[in-house]
């Protein structure tokens, strides 16, 4: 199963919490990168992409909620 399908199963509140966690984690990785201590630079790209996937699913769910009213 793809990551986007996993995210579609979550509620809006769960998605927002996960997005917040990812943004915080990305911030910490950028700090490590600036200090030259980042051992796995590929994680930064992966986290940014996951956050973007969550943003996409959130937009879809919010649009669906608006059109259902």
Buried (B, 14 or more C-beta within 10 A) or exposed (E): EEEEEEBBEBEEEEBEEBBEBBBEBBEEBEEBEEEEEBEEEEBBEBBBEBBEBBEEBBEEBEEEEEEEE
